[in-house]
Amino acid sequence: MAWLIAAALAFTLAVLLFTPLRMGLSLDEAVYASQISKHVPPMPWGPHRARGLPLLVAPVMLLTDSAFVLRLYLTILAGIGMFLALLAWRGLKPAWVLALAALMFGGLGMVQSQASQLFPNYWIALGGLAAVGLFLQVWTRTDPPRRLYVLLAVAIGFTTLMRPPDSVVLAVPLLVVAAASLTHRPSARRSGALLLAVLAGLAIGCGEWLIEAYMYFQGPAARLSGTAKAVGGTKFDPLQSLRVIDGGATAYFTGWSHPRLLLWWFIFALLALLGIYVTRLTRGWVFAAMPALCALAVYALYTLPIRDNARYLLPAWALLALPAADGIAWLAGRPTARVRFASVALVVVFLAVELGTQHAVLDRQTAQVEADARADLNTVNSLRALGINGHCYLTSVGHPYGALPTGPAAYYLSCGYTRNLQNPHKAGHRRLIVLVRSPGQPWGYARAWPSYKLNGTGNMVAYVQPPR
């Protein structure tokens, strides 16, 4: 286990060293954190969210609302999760190859950033990685133990609770392969059990998602439509897809964050193709191609239409890291000493370039996130200076989702929150505050209220309902 433990510890240490654990929560994080908490009221729940993430952090949120404690908990849990996901592949590949795959995946700036943040994407990646590994553990054995089927169902169920659409598309290649082998008599029983295990895992999360869709979102079709609108997306655009991969820039911007990194991604793809080819020669197509097929399924989900953030692609990178590591292992094992030396040198350069450039990407992402967190904190402090602290309700006017610090401020002030609240009666008896970017105007009901410019927030103005 030494290789797997070392990989998980190295990743955990990198997250502890290079990500800001004392940073406040963003809007999405505040929404997830508020769902199971004794310290703040639950914030509005959108159709694109799933209940797995609030359950994951429930042990912390039931005790404290400290962002530092939450991020430390997530970081430690991220390292444990990395180890468990690699453990699902133990025996299928050499341990050092698994550690190499973890290095390539964990070395990405987006991965290190997400590990300590309250978003589901990193956990979907780990759940998918474990699910494919457990599926192949069963597939490669003539008489697999029952616990492997149970663990496969648990891995799929965990992933589905985090976000059902991701888990469903990730499971499609697994279901297709298992169903196709039902006609082969020697493996029919095993294939049937595989189908049941995958379907049972999907039922865990999808069942809750469907019940919630009928209760709160006018049915599954309306919830899927709301999910598409909330997550963002346009028609398929290959150029925009490359922009998203290039440093995680949103699809709605036309610039390139780190265009030279596309060369590294191209080599990464070539290594993955090489790994699939050489693994097919010894283990067959199913074993060789399954991680890549599941990765491509997730990639298609978030590029047809294209989504607006690279974090959605983390499951694809986690799965593609495995065949890429196989490709590196094949290069490092060439029989000729001179060829082997040249191959190892190129691999070392490839990994060094990743760690160096991705650290620069992480620094840039961290600087932006910290700047947003400081603006949120300034908003909170300015509102507290106005005597607002609890028993209040915050809203905003006309800005895109997450463009104003209204949600995070509501979380730290223990206030209610709704974006663009046009009916003041929904605030109940709580004092209502409307945040606006000057020179914008508040809703009509608040235009006669006292207005205050909030220090350290640029042009943010708060319209505060007078005390009753």
N, C-alpha and C positions, 0 to 999 in steps of 0.2 A: 504493500500500500504506500510505500515511501514516496513514489513519484506523484501519486494522486494527492496525498497530503501536502507535499511540497508545493504543488501547483495551486491548491486552494489557499494555502497560507500566503503564498506570494501575491496572489490576487487580493486577498483581504488586506495585506499590508499596503499594497499600492493604493487601494481605495482610502485607507486611513491616512496615508501620507499626502495624497494629491487631491482629495476632494474636501470641500469645507463642511465639516459636520455641524458647525454652529450656525449655519445659514437657515433663515426662516423658511416656512413652507410657501410654495406657490399656490395658485388657485386650485389646480387639479389636486395637488397634495392635500390642501385643506379640505376639499370635498370628501376625499377618501377618508382622511383622518377623523372627520367629524361624525361619520356614520355610526361608529361604536365608540362613544366617548361620554364620560360623565362631566366633562368640563365645558363643552360647547354644544349648542343646538345643532342638529344635523342640517347640513346645507343641501340645496336642491340637487336631486339625483337625476342625471340625464340618461337617455336611452342607450348611449354608447358605453356606459360603465357596467361593471360586473362586481359581484359581492365578494369575490375571492380576496381582493387586496385588503378591504377593511377587516376581514377575518384574519388575515395574516398578521396585521399589526394590532389586533384587539388586545393581546396581553400587555402592550405598552399603553395604548390609548385608554384603557380602563384604569390606569394608575396615574398617568401624568400627561400633560399637553406639551411637554418640553420637546422642541424640535431636535435638540442635540441628542437626547436619549433615544428618540425615534430613529435618527440617522445612525447612531451607533448600533442600535439593535438590528437595523436593516443591513448594515455592513457586515456584522458578525454572521447574520443569517445568510447573507449572500455568499460568504466563504463556505459555510456548511452546505448550502445548496449546490455550489460548484462541485464540491467533493462528492455529494450524493449522485449528481448527474453523471459524473465521470465513473462512479462506482457501477452504474448500470451497464457500462461498457467493459467492465473488467473481465478479462479472459477472451474477449472478442478481438482485441488489438493489444500489442505490447504496451505496457504501462507508460513507457517513456514517450510513445507516440500519442497517447491520450493526454499526457502532460504538455506535449508540444501543441496539440490542438487547443488546450486550455490557454496556453501562452498566447497563441494567435488571437483567440476570441477575447480573452481577458485583457489583452494589450490594447484593444481599441478604446479610444477616448470616450466614445459614446457609452460603451459598456461600463467603464469605471464610473462615469458620471451617473448612470442610471442605477447602479448598485446601491447607492446611499439615498436615492430619491424614491418618493412614493409613487411610482408608476408601475404598471403591470408588465411592461415589455421584457425586462430582464427575467422575470419569473416565468413568463411564457417560453422564453428561450431555454431555460433550464428544464422546464417540464417537457418540452418537445424533445430535447436532447435525451432525457431519461426515457421517454416513451419509445423512441426509435431504438435505443439500445436494448431495452427490455423486450421489444418485439423481436429483434434479431437474436436475443438470447434464446427465446423459445424456438424461433425458426431454425436455428442451427443445431438443435438437439432432437434426438429421436424420441426421448421420453422426458420432457422437461418437468420439473417439479411444479406443483400447483401454486406455490408461492409466487412464481414468476408471473402467472396470469393475474394474480391479485395485485402484485406490484404494478403491472402494466395498466390495469384499470385505475389504480390510484394515481399514477402519473398522468394519464389522460384526464382523469377527473380533476386533478389539481390544475392542469392547464386550462380546462374548460371553465372552471370557476374564475380564473383570471380574466379570460375573454373568450366566449364561445365561438365567434367566427374564426379566430385564429386556430383554435383547437380542431374545429370541424375540417377546415381545409388541410391542416397538417395530418389529420387522420385519414383523409381520402386515399392516399397511396397505400397506407397500411391495410385499409379495408379492401381495396381492389386486389392487392396481392394475396391476401388471405382468402378472399372469395374465389379468385382464379384457381387456387390450389385445392378447392373442395372436390374437384373431380378426380384428383389423384388419390387412389384408395389408400396407399400407405400413410399419407399425411392428412387425410380428410378429417380425422378426429381432432388433430392438433390445429388445423386451420379453422374448424368450427369453434373451438375453444378460444382461439385468437380473435375471431369475429365477435364473440360474446364479450370478451374482456374489453375490447376497444369500444363496443357499443355501450357497455355498462359504464365505462368512464365518461363517455359523451353524455349519457343520460343524467349523470350527477349534476353537471353544470347547466346543461341545456334545459333540464326540467325546471330548475329554479328560474332560469332566464325566461322560459315560456310562461310560467305562472305570473311572474312580475310583468311581462309584456301585456297579458290580459288584464291584470289588476290596475296598471298605471299608465300604459302607453297605447291603448286601443288596439292591441293585438300584435302578433309577430311582424306582419308586413309593415305596420306603422312604426314599430320600433326599429326595424332595419333601415327604413327610410330616414328616421331621425338620427340613427347612428352614422349614416353616410354624410348627412349634413353637418353633424357635430365634429366628425373626424376631419372633414375637409376632403377635397379631391376634385379633379377635373377628368377629362378624357385622357386616354393613354398618350403619353408624350415621352419618347425615349430620351430626349435632351434634358427634360426636367427630371427624369429618373436619375440621370447621371449627376445632376446638380444636388439632388437629395443625398446620394451616396457621398458626394464630395463635401465632406465636413459637416453634413447634417443641415445645410441651408434649406429653408422652406421652399416649396415648389412655386410659390407665388413671387419669388424674387428671381431676377434674371442674372445676377452675378454668380461668380464662382468663388467659393471660399478657399479651397486648396486644390487648384486644377492639377498640380503635379502629382497629387496622391492617386489620381486615376490610373497612373502607371502601376502603382503598387497593387491596386485592386485588380488590374488586368493580369498581373503575374499571379496573384492569389487565385484567380479563376483558372488560369492555366495549370497551376499546381493541383487544384481540385479535379480538373479533368484528367490529369496524369494519374492521380491517386485512384480515381474510379476505374481507369483502364487497367492499371497493374493489379488492383484488387480483384477485378473481374477474372483475371487469369487463374487466380488461386482459390477464390471463394465464390465465384458465380456472380451473375448480374444483380440478383436481388440484394445480396449482402453489399455489393459494391455501390449500387445506385440508390438504395433506399434513403440514406441521409440527404442526398442531393435532390431526390424527387420531392421529399417533404419540404426542403428548403425552397425549391422553386414554387411549390404550391403557396407557401406563405408570401414569397416575393410577388407572385401574381396577384394575390389578394390586395396588396398595397401598391401595385403599379397599374392595375386595371380597374378603376382609375387610379392615378397616382395620388398618394397621400403626401402630407406636407412636412413630414419629419422622419429623419433617419432612424429614430428609435423603434419604429414599427418593424424594421428589418432585422432586429437583433436575433430573432429565432432563425432566420435564414443564415446569418453569419455563423451562429453557433454550430449548426448542422454542417455547413460547408467547410468549417475548420477541420473536420474529421478526414474527409478525403484529401484536403490540402496537406494535412500532416502525413497521410499515407504517401503522397507524392514526394514529400521531403524525405521520408524514410527510404523510399526506393532510390532516390538520388544518392543518399548517404551510404547506401549499401552496394554501390557499384564495385565489381571485382577488381578493376584496374586501379592501382594506387593513385596514379596521376589524375584520372577522371574522378575518382572519389574525393581527392583533395580539392579539386576545382569545384565539384558540386557542393561540398560542405562549406567552402568559402563563400559561394554564392548564396547559400541558405543563411549563413550567418549575417551577410550583408542585408538580405531580405528582412530578417527578423530585426536587425538593428535599425533599419530604416523605419519599420513599423513602429517600434517602441519610441524612437525619437520624434517622428512626425506626428504620431498619434498623441504624444504628450503635449505637443504644441496645440493640437486640436482641442485637447482637454483643457488646457490653460485658457484658450479663447472662449470655450463654452462656459467654463467656470467663472470667468470675469463677467460675462453677460448675465449669468444667473445671479451672481453676487450683487451686481448693480441693481437688478430688479428687486432682489431681497432688501437692499438698503432703501430703495424707494418705498417699498411696502412698510418697512419699519418706521420711516419718517412719517408716513401717513398715520400709522397707529399712534405714534408719540404726539403728533399734532392734534389728533382727535382727543386723545386723553387730556391734553392741555386745555381743551375746550370743555372738559368735564364729562366726556362721553366714555363710559366704561361699564358695559353691561346694560341689559334691558333696553336695547336699541335695535334698529333695523337699518341696514345699509343697502343702497342701490346705486345705480349709475345710469348714464344716459347715452344711448346710441353708439357705443364703441364696440369694436369686434370682441369676441369672447376672449377674456383674459387680458385685454389691453389696459384695463385700469386695476389698481390694487384693491378694489372693493372687496372681493372675496377673502383674500388673506387678512385684510384689516378686520373684517367681520369675525374671522376665526379667532384672532388674538384679542379682540375686544369682547368675545363671547356674545356676539350679536347675531341676529337673523340676517339672511342675505338672499336677495333675488336680483338678477341682472335686469335692468330696464323695467323696474316696477312702475307701471302706469296707474295702478289703482292703489291709492294710499291706505285704503281700508284693510288691505291684506296684511299690513304691518300690525294690525290689532292695536293694543294699547301701548306698544313699544314706540319709543321716540325714533322718528325717521330721519335719516341723513342721506342726502343725494350728492354724490361726487360727480364733478363735471370738469373736463379740461377746458380752461378758458381759451378762447372767447365763447365757448358753447353755453347753451342755456339749459336750465333744469326743466323738469316736467312742470306743467302749468300750475299744479297744486303747490309747488315749492318756490315759485318766483318771488313771492312776498316774504319769504323767510330770511332771517339773517344769513349772510354769506361770509365765509372766512377763507382766506388764502392759506393753504397749508405749507408750512416751511419745509424746505428740502425736497419738495416734490415737483419742482418746475412750475407749471401753470395749473396745478390742481386747486379746485375751489370746492368747499363743502357748504351746502345749503342745509342748515340745521333747523329742524322743527322746534318752535319755541316751547318751553316747558308748559304743561297743562296746569 
